[in-house]
């Protein structure tokens, strides 16, 4: 096979990935949107809107946990945000999302999902965002709903008090004690789950995708036990692009956003 043919095939492979990956869809949204947006540092959750439009509560657990993903890749400025915990679910990594198929496996092998768990102690920690209707819709299409993900209603517990250590787990413990005096506040929300009924096995994510989730967990001071769990997740090896594309795409989106900011 000639070098030219190899380049053509690689270009086609990359094109398939860009057209199919929800993370790349977000990147395309980042480079084509107009206007400059900012992300408020560590805002607190609220159930009221900043204006009269309908708002949505979205619980995220994957790359959207990192504020830069929401701001620079998806072009979204949440009305409010806080760390939160979702009980009764497990964090999984699936490599056969409906919008990707096998074409992307050697580039970005899997993405994060949550699935209902039979384990009474199962919990997933992440961020509860309050979004406008437009921004909520933007999350959906940049994530590939309904092909790569589908929306599912859930109930989460926003972190209360000082974050870190095991604040989220302590909230669930208090909730399980059924004490009306100290029962923690819950919030009805929606989250993204797999369109498939079952995820048979986990496919290790790229190291750059996993690193984005871990950075977000540190930013929000999610439970130490949960961060330890994230650190123990194995990363994929022998990828066509070492480390995967998620990290480089986010860095490029951040660079573009910085350049647009200097121009404005």
SEKE-121203 format. One record per residue (C-alpha): x, y, z; residue in three letters; residue number from 1. Coordinates in steps of 0.1 Angstrom, whole numbers, plus 5000, padded with zeros to 4 digits. Each point is the difference from the previous one (the first is absolute). Layout:
// residues N
     xx     yy     zz   kevex   padren
      X      Y      Z     ALA      NUM
...
END
This chain:
// residues 264
     xx     yy     zz   kevex   padren
   5000   5000   5000     UNK        1
   5014   5034   4990     UNK        2
   5006   5028   5024     UNK        3
   4974   5021   4982     UNK        4
   4974   4973   5004     UNK        5
   5008   4997   5037     UNK        6
   4995   5038   5004     UNK        7
   4967   4998   4981     UNK        8
   4987   4972   5021     UNK        9
   5011   5017   5032     UNK       10
   4983   5032   4990     UNK       11
   4968   4981   4992     UNK       12
   5003   4983   5034     UNK       13
   5003   5033   5018     UNK       14
   4971   5014   4980     UNK       15
   4978   4971   5012     UNK       16
   5010   5007   5035     UNK       17
   4994   5037   4998     UNK       18
   4966   4994   4985     UNK       19
   4990   4973   5025     UNK       20
   5015   5010   5033     UNK       21
   4979   5020   5024     UNK       22
   5031   5016   5014     UNK       23
   5011   5011   4966     UNK       24
   4965   5013   4993     UNK       25
   5005   5022   5031     UNK       26
   5033   5011   4985     UNK       27
   4983   5010   4968     UNK       28
   4975   5020   5020     UNK       29
   5028   5017   5018     UNK       30
   5018   5012   4968     UNK       31
   4968   5011   4983     UNK       32
   4980   5018   5027     UNK       33
   4998   5038   5002     UNK       34
   5005   5021   5031     UNK       35
   5021   4997   5031     UNK       36
   4988   4982   5032     UNK       37
   5015   4997   5034     UNK       38
   4997   4974   5028     UNK       39
   4993   5012   5035     UNK       40
   5025   4984   5024     UNK       41
   4984   4975   5023     UNK       42
   4964   5013   5001     UNK       43
   4975   4986   5024     UNK       44
   4970   4980   4989     UNK       45
   4966   5016   4999     UNK       46
   4965   4990   4989     UNK       47
   4991   5034   4986     UNK       48
   5009   5015   4966     UNK       49
   5018   5032   4993     UNK       50
   4972   5009   4977     UNK       51
   4965   4988   4991     UNK       52
   5011   4972   4976     UNK       53
   4995   4963   5010     UNK       54
   5031   4985   5016     UNK       55
   5013   4964   5000     UNK       56
   5021   4982   5027     UNK       57
   5026   4979   4983     UNK       58
   5022   4976   5019     UNK       59
   5033   4992   4983     UNK       60
   5027   4975   5009     UNK       61
   5024   4999   4970     UNK       62
   5020   5026   4982     UNK       63
   4974   5027   5007     UNK       64
   5010   4999   5036     UNK       65
   5030   5022   4990     UNK       66
   4987   5036   4996     UNK       67
   5023   5005   4969     UNK       68
   4981   4974   4981     UNK       69
   4967   5017   5006     UNK       70
   5014   5035   4993     UNK       71
   5025   4994   4972     UNK       72
   4987   4969   4982     UNK       73
   4963   5003   5004     UNK       74
   4997   5037   5002     UNK       75
   4978   4998   5031     UNK       76
   4999   5023   5030     UNK       77
   4979   4983   5028     UNK       78
   4977   5021   5021     UNK       79
   5013   4981   5030     UNK       80
   5020   4970   5009     UNK       81
   5010   4979   5030     UNK       82
   5016   4966   5008     UNK       83
   4974   4973   5005     UNK       84
   4996   4963   5004     UNK       85
   4977   4976   4982     UNK       86
   4991   4968   5020     UNK       87
   4991   4967   4985     UNK       88
   5022   5002   4969     UNK       89
   5034   4989   4989     UNK       90
   5025   5018   4978     UNK       91
   5008   4979   4969     UNK       92
   5019   5005   4968     UNK       93
   4985   4987   4967     UNK       94
   5017   4999   4967     UNK       95
   4971   4992   4977     UNK       96
   4978   5031   5003     UNK       97
   4973   5002   4974     UNK       98
   5015   5029   4982     UNK       99
   5035   4987   4999     UNK      100
   5002   4963   4992     UNK      101
   5034   4985   4996     UNK      102
   5015   5027   4978     UNK      103
   5013   5021   5029     UNK      104
   5014   4972   5022     UNK      105
   5036   5006   4991     UNK      106
   4996   5038   5006     UNK      107
   4977   5005   5029     UNK      108
   4990   4965   5012     UNK      109
   4972   5007   5025     UNK      110
   4979   5026   5018     UNK      111
   4985   5002   5035     UNK      112
   4965   4988   5008     UNK      113
   4980   4994   5031     UNK      114
   4979   4969   5004     UNK      115
   4976   4989   5028     UNK      116
   5017   4978   5025     UNK      117
   4988   4971   5022     UNK      118
   5026   5011   5026     UNK      119
   4982   5018   5028     UNK      120
   5032   5021   5006     UNK      121
   5005   5010   4963     UNK      122
   5005   5037   4994     UNK      123
   5013   5022   4973     UNK      124
   5014   5035   5008     UNK      125
   4999   5029   4976     UNK      126
   4986   5035   4994     UNK      127
   4964   5012   5000     UNK      128
   4996   5028   4975     UNK      129
   4971   5023   4997     UNK      130
   4996   5009   4963     UNK      131
   4977   5021   4978     UNK      132
   4979   4981   4975     UNK      133
   5023   5010   4971     UNK      134
   5031   4988   5019     UNK      135
   4983   4968   5010     UNK      136
   4992   4993   4964     UNK      137
   5036   5007   4991     UNK      138
   5012   4974   5024     UNK      139
   4977   4975   4984     UNK      140
   5011   5005   4964     UNK      141
   5037   5003   5008     UNK      142
   4998   4967   5020     UNK      143
   4982   4982   4972     UNK      144
   4966   4995   5016     UNK      145
   4981   4977   4992     UNK      146
   5026   4979   4982     UNK      147
   5031   5001   5023     UNK      148
   4980   5008   5031     UNK      149
   4965   5004   5012     UNK      150
   4985   5021   5028     UNK      151
   4989   4984   5032     UNK      152
   4983   5016   5030     UNK      153
   5018   4996   5033     UNK      154
   5002   5015   5035     UNK      155
   5034   5013   5013     UNK      156
   5013   5014   5032     UNK      157
   5019   5033   4997     UNK      158
   5031   5002   5023     UNK      159
   4994   5021   5031     UNK      160
   5027   5015   5021     UNK      161
   5037   4996   4995     UNK      162
   5009   4978   4970     UNK      163
   5026   4974   5000     UNK      164
   5006   4969   5021     UNK      165
   4966   4981   4998     UNK      166
   4973   5027   5000     UNK      167
   4979   4984   4973     UNK      168
   5001   4965   5016     UNK      169
   4991   5016   5034     UNK      170
   4970   5016   4984     UNK      171
   4987   4967   4987     UNK      172
   5006   4984   5035     UNK      173
   4979   5027   5016     UNK      174
   4973   4995   4974     UNK      175
   4999   4963   5007     UNK      176
   4994   5007   5037     UNK      177
   4967   5016   4991     UNK      178
   5004   5028   5025     UNK      179
   4976   5028   4991     UNK      180
   5020   5025   5021     UNK      181
   5033   4994   4981     UNK      182
   4988   4986   4967     UNK      183
   5022   5015   4972     UNK      184
   4985   5020   4972     UNK      185
   4993   4982   4967     UNK      186
   4996   5013   4965     UNK      187
   4981   4984   4971     UNK      188
   5022   5000   4970     UNK      189
   5008   4982   4967     UNK      190
   5032   4982   4991     UNK      191
   5014   4982   4969     UNK      192
   4999   4963   4998     UNK      193
   5008   4974   4974     UNK      194
   4973   4994   4973     UNK      195
   5007   4963   5004     UNK      196
   4983   4980   5027     UNK      197
   5032   4984   5012     UNK      198
   5037   5008   4999     UNK      199
   5017   4966   5000     UNK      200
   5035   5010   5008     UNK      201
   5020   5032   5005     UNK      202
   5023   5012   4973     UNK      203
   5029   5020   5015     UNK      204
   4998   5037   4990     UNK      205
   5029   5020   4985     UNK      206
   5024   5015   5026     UNK      207
   4992   5035   4989     UNK      208
   4962   4995   5003     UNK      209
   5005   4984   5034     UNK      210
   5023   5028   5011     UNK      211
   4972   5026   4992     UNK      212
   4976   4982   5023     UNK      213
   5027   4998   5027     UNK      214
   5008   5037   4997     UNK      215
   4963   5008   5003     UNK      216
   4997   4979   5031     UNK      217
   5030   5019   5016     UNK      218
   4985   5033   4990     UNK      219
   4968   4993   5018     UNK      220
   5016   4982   5029     UNK      221
   4979   4969   4995     UNK      222
   5003   4973   5027     UNK      223
   5035   4988   5005     UNK      224
   4988   4964   4998     UNK      225
   4984   5007   4966     UNK      226
   5032   5018   4988     UNK      227
   5020   4969   5010     UNK      228
   4976   4979   4980     UNK      229
   5004   5022   4970     UNK      230
   5038   4997   5004     UNK      231
   4998   4962   4999     UNK      232
   4982   4998   4966     UNK      233
   5024   4986   4974     UNK      234
   5006   5020   4968     UNK      235
   5000   4986   4965     UNK      236
   5033   4991   4984     UNK      237
   5013   4998   4965     UNK      238
   4977   5027   4986     UNK      239
   5006   5014   4965     UNK      240
   5005   5034   5017     UNK      241
   5017   4994   5034     UNK      242
   4978   5013   5028     UNK      243
   4970   5004   4977     UNK      244
   4984   5031   4985     UNK      245
   4980   5014   5029     UNK      246
   5029   5018   5016     UNK      247
   5014   5016   4968     UNK      248
   4965   5011   4989     UNK      249
   4994   5017   5033     UNK      250
   5034   5017   4999     UNK      251
   4993   5012   4965     UNK      252
   4965   5013   5010     UNK      253
   5016   5019   5030     UNK      254
   5025   5015   4976     UNK      255
   4974   5011   4976     UNK      256
   4979   5015   5028     UNK      257
   5029   5019   5013     UNK      258
   5008   5014   4966     UNK      259
   4963   5010   4995     UNK      260
   5001   5017   5034     UNK      261
   5031   5021   4990     UNK      262
   4983   5011   4968     UNK      263
   4967   5011   5017     UNK      264
END
